Amino acid sequence: MSEQKVILCVDDEADILELFKDEFVDGGFKVLEASNGVDAFEIFKNNKVDCIVSDIRMPGGDGVTFVKNVKEHGTDIPIFLVTG
């Protein structure tokens, strides 16, 4: 059996996080959630993450800075930035 892929979803709006989580879980993925870029980076550092879906503008740490921090770790995982 193959290992379940992990998607880190980052958004400051709880409804959007719930929407992402529901869709990805239905697709067979494990979902980790954060409400800002600072918290997301801590989750990223402490977990194996296969893909990131992040909002761009969030209080408490924006998505662009978060992605820069992730890239500084030398990862080449897929990252999708979304905006409302």
GUMARZA-657801 format. One record per atom (N, C-alpha, C, CB): residue number from 0; atom name; x, y negated, z negated. Coordinates in steps of 0.1 Angstrom, whole numbers, plus 5000, padded with zeros to 4 digits. Glycine has a CB too. Layout:
<sites>
  seq  atom     x     y     z
  NUM    CA     X     Y     Z
...
</sites>
This chain:
<sites>
  seq  atom     x     y     z
    0     N  5008  5012  5000
    0    CA  5000  5000  5000
    0     C  5009  4988  5000
    0    CB  4990  5000  4988
    1     N  5006  4978  5008
    1    CA  5014  4966  5009
    1     C  5011  4956  4998
    1    CB  5012  4959  5023
    2     N  5021  4948  4994
    2    CA  5019  4938  4984
    2     C  5010  4927  4988
    2    CB  5033  4933  4980
    3     N  5001  4923  4978
    3    CA  4991  4912  4981
    3     C  4999  4899  4983
    3    CB  4981  4911  4970
    4     N  4996  4892  4994
    4    CA  5002  4879  4996
    4     C  4996  4868  4987
    4    CB  5000  4875  5011
    5     N  5005  4859  4983
    5    CA  5001  4848  4974
    5     C  5001  4835  4981
    5    CB  5011  4848  4962
    6     N  4990  4828  4979
    6    CA  4988  4814  4985
    6     C  4987  4804  4973
    6    CB  4976  4813  4994
    7     N  4995  4794  4973
    7    CA  4994  4783  4963
    7     C  4986  4772  4969
    7    CB  5008  4778  4959
    8     N  4974  4769  4963
    8    CA  4965  4759  4967
    8     C  4966  4747  4958
    8    CB  4951  4764  4968
    9     N  4968  4735  4963
    9    CA  4970  4723  4955
    9     C  4961  4712  4960
    9    CB  4985  4718  4956
   10     N  4952  4708  4951
   10    CA  4943  4697  4953
   10     C  4938  4691  4940
   10    CB  4931  4702  4962
   11     N  4936  4678  4940
   11    CA  4931  4672  4927
   11     C  4916  4673  4926
   11    CB  4935  4658  4927
   12     N  4909  4677  4936
   12    CA  4894  4679  4936
   12     C  4891  4694  4933
   12    CB  4888  4674  4949
   13     N  4885  4696  4922
   13    CA  4881  4710  4918
   13     C  4873  4717  4928
   13    CB  4874  4710  4904
   14     N  4863  4710  4935
   14    CA  4855  4716  4944
   14     C  4863  4721  4956
   14    CB  4844  4706  4949
   15     N  4873  4714  4961
   15    CA  4881  4718  4972
   15     C  4889  4730  4968
   15    CB  4890  4706  4977
   16     N  4895  4730  4956
   16    CA  4903  4741  4951
   16     C  4894  4754  4951
   16    CB  4909  4739  4938
   17     N  4882  4752  4946
   17    CA  4873  4764  4946
   17     C  4869  4769  4960
   17    CB  4860  4760  4938
   18     N  4867  4760  4969
   18    CA  4865  4764  4983
   18     C  4876  4772  4989
   18    CB  4862  4752  4991
   19     N  4889  4767  4987
   19    CA  4900  4774  4992
   19     C  4902  4787  4985
   19    CB  4913  4765  4989
   20     N  4900  4788  4972
   20    CA  4902  4800  4965
   20     C  4892  4811  4970
   20    CB  4900  4798  4950
   21     N  4879  4807  4971
   21    CA  4869  4816  4975
   21     C  4872  4822  4989
   21    CB  4855  4809  4975
   22     N  4876  4813  4998
   22    CA  4879  4818  5012
   22     C  4891  4827  5012
   22    CB  4881  4806  5021
   23     N  4902  4823  5005
   23    CA  4914  4831  5006
   23     C  4913  4844  4998
   23    CB  4926  4823  5000
   24     N  4906  4844  4987
   24    CA  4903  4857  4979
   24     C  4895  4866  4988
   24    CB  4896  4854  4966
   25     N  4885  4861  4994
   25    CA  4877  4869  5003
   25     C  4885  4875  5014
   25    CB  4865  4861  5009
   26     N  4896  4868  5018
   26    CA  4905  4873  5029
   26     C  4915  4883  5023
   26    CB  4911  4862  5035
   27     N  4915  4886  5010
   27    CA  4924  4895  5005
   27     C  4937  4890  4999
   27    CB  4928  4905  5015
   28     N  4938  4877  4997
   28    CA  4949  4870  4992
   28     C  4948  4868  4977
   28    CB  4952  4857  4999
   29     N  4959  4867  4970
   29    CA  4959  4862  4956
   29     C  4961  4847  4957
   29    CB  4971  4869  4947
   30     N  4954  4839  4948
   30    CA  4955  4825  4949
   30     C  4960  4819  4936
   30    CB  4941  4819  4953
   31     N  4970  4811  4937
   31    CA  4974  4803  4925
   31     C  4969  4788  4928
   31    CB  4990  4803  4923
   32     N  4966  4781  4917
   32    CA  4960  4768  4919
   32     C  4967  4758  4910
   32    CB  4945  4768  4915
   33     N  4968  4745  4916
   33    CA  4974  4734  4909
   33     C  4966  4722  4913
   33    CB  4989  4732  4911
   34     N  4965  4712  4904
   34    CA  4958  4700  4907
   34     C  4967  4688  4911
   34    CB  4949  4696  4895
   35     N  4980  4690  4911
   35    CA  4989  4679  4916
   35     C  5002  4685  4919
   35    CB  4991  4668  4904
   36     N  5011  4677  4926
   36    CA  5023  4682  4931
   36     C  5033  4686  4920
   36    CB  5030  4672  4939
   37     N  5033  4679  4908
   37    CA  5042  4683  4897
   37     C  5039  4697  4892
   37    CB  5041  4672  4886
   38     N  5026  4699  4889
   38    CA  5022  4712  4884
   38     C  5024  4723  4895
   38    CB  5007  4712  4880
   39     N  5022  4720  4907
   39    CA  5024  4729  4918
   39     C  5038  4733  4919
   39    CB  5019  4724  4931
   40     N  5047  4724  4917
   40    CA  5062  4727  4919
   40     C  5066  4737  4907
   40    CB  5070  4715  4918
   41     N  5061  4735  4895
   41    CA  5064  4744  4884
   41     C  5058  4758  4887
   41    CB  5057  4739  4871
   42     N  5046  4759  4893
   42    CA  5041  4772  4897
   42     C  5049  4778  4907
   42    CB  5026  4770  4902
   43     N  5053  4770  4917
   43    CA  5062  4775  4928
   43     C  5075  4781  4923
   43    CB  5065  4764  4938
   44     N  5081  4774  4914
   44    CA  5094  4778  4908
   44     C  5093  4791  4900
   44    CB  5100  4768  4899
   45     N  5081  4794  4894
   45    CA  5079  4805  4885
   45     C  5072  4817  4891
   45    CB  5072  4801  4873
   46     N  5069  4816  4904
   46    CA  5061  4827  4911
   46     C  5066  4829  4925
   46    CB  5046  4824  4911
   47     N  5063  4841  4930
   47    CA  5066  4844  4944
   47     C  5054  4839  4952
   47    CB  5069  4859  4946
   48     N  5056  4829  4960
   48    CA  5046  4823  4968
   48     C  5049  4825  4983
   48    CB  5044  4808  4965
   49     N  5039  4830  4990
   49    CA  5040  4833  5005
   49     C  5036  4822  5014
   49    CB  5033  4846  5008
   50     N  5027  4813  5009
   50    CA  5022  4802  5017
   50     C  5017  4791  5007
   50    CB  5011  4807  5026
   51     N  5017  4779  5012
   51    CA  5012  4767  5004
   51     C  5002  4760  5013
   51    CB  5024  4758  5000
   52     N  4991  4756  5006
   52    CA  4981  4747  5012
   52     C  4979  4736  5002
   52    CB  4967  4754  5015
   53     N  4983  4723  5006
   53    CA  4983  4712  4997
   53     C  4977  4700  5003
   53    CB  4997  4709  4993
   54     N  4969  4693  4994
   54    CA  4964  4680  4997
   54     C  4977  4670  4998
   54    CB  4954  4675  4987
   55     N  4975  4659  5005
   55    CA  4986  4650  5006
   55     C  4986  4640  4994
   55    CB  4986  4642  5019
   56     N  4974  4634  4992
   56    CA  4973  4623  4982
   56     C  4966  4629  4969
   56    CB  4965  4611  4987
   57     N  4974  4628  4959
   57    CA  4969  4633  4946
   57     C  4976  4625  4935
   57    CB  4972  4648  4944
   58     N  4968  4621  4924
   58    CA  4975  4614  4913
   58     C  4983  4625  4905
   58    CB  4964  4608  4904
   59     N  4994  4621  4900
   59    CA  5002  4630  4892
   59     C  5011  4638  4900
   59    CB  4993  4639  4884
   60     N  5014  4634  4912
   60    CA  5024  4641  4921
   60     C  5017  4644  4934
   60    CB  5028  4654  4914
   61     N  5022  4636  4945
   61    CA  5016  4638  4958
   61     C  5021  4650  4965
   61    CB  5018  4626  4966
   62     N  5014  4654  4976
   62    CA  5018  4666  4984
   62     C  5031  4664  4991
   62    CB  5007  4669  4993
   63     N  5034  4652  4996
   63    CA  5046  4650  5004
   63     C  5059  4652  4995
   63    CB  5047  4636  5010
   64     N  5059  4647  4983
   64    CA  5070  4649  4974
   64     C  5071  4663  4970
   64    CB  5068  4640  4962
   65     N  5060  4670  4968
   65    CA  5059  4684  4964
   65     C  5066  4692  4975
   65    CB  5045  4689  4962
   66     N  5062  4690  4988
   66    CA  5068  4697  4999
   66     C  5083  4694  5000
   66    CB  5061  4693  5012
   67     N  5088  4682  4998
   67    CA  5102  4679  4998
   67     C  5109  4687  4987
   67    CB  5104  4664  4996
   68     N  5104  4688  4976
   68    CA  5110  4696  4965
   68     C  5110  4711  4968
   68    CB  5102  4694  4952
   69     N  5100  4716  4974
   69    CA  5099  4730  4979
   69     C  5110  4732  4989
   69    CB  5086  4734  4984
   70     N  5111  4724  4999
   70    CA  5121  4725  5010
   70     C  5135  4725  5005
   70    CB  5119  4714  5020
   71     N  5138  4717  4994
   71    CA  5151  4716  4988
   71     C  5156  4729  4982
   71    CB  5151  4705  4977
   72     N  5146  4738  4979
   72    CA  5149  4751  4974
   72     C  5152  4761  4986
   72    CB  5138  4757  4966
   73     N  5153  4756  4998
   73    CA  5157  4764  5009
   73     C  5147  4775  5014
   73    CB  5169  4772  5006
   74     N  5134  4772  5011
   74    CA  5124  4782  5015
   74     C  5119  4779  5029
   74    CB  5112  4782  5005
   75     N  5115  4789  5036
   75    CA  5109  4787  5049
   75     C  5095  4792  5050
   75    CB  5118  4794  5060
   76     N  5088  4792  5039
   76    CA  5074  4797  5039
   76     C  5065  4787  5046
   76    CB  5069  4800  5024
   77     N  5054  4792  5051
   77    CA  5045  4782  5058
   77     C  5039  4773  5048
   77    CB  5033  4790  5065
   78     N  5038  4760  5052
   78    CA  5032  4750  5043
   78     C  5022  4742  5052
   78    CB  5043  4740  5037
   79     N  5010  4740  5047
   79    CA  4999  4733  5054
   79     C  4995  4721  5045
   79    CB  4987  4742  5057
   80     N  4997  4709  5050
   80    CA  4992  4697  5043
   80     C  4979  4693  5049
   80    CB  5002  4686  5045
   81     N  4969  4691  5040
   81    CA  4956  4687  5045
   81     C  4952  4673  5039
   81    CB  4946  4698  5040
   82     N  4943  4667  5045
   82    CA  4938  4654  5040
   82     C  4923  4653  5042
   82    CB  4945  4642  5047
   83     N  4916  4647  5034
   83    CA  4902  4646  5035
   83     C  4898  4635  5044
   83    CB  4895  4645  5021
</sites>
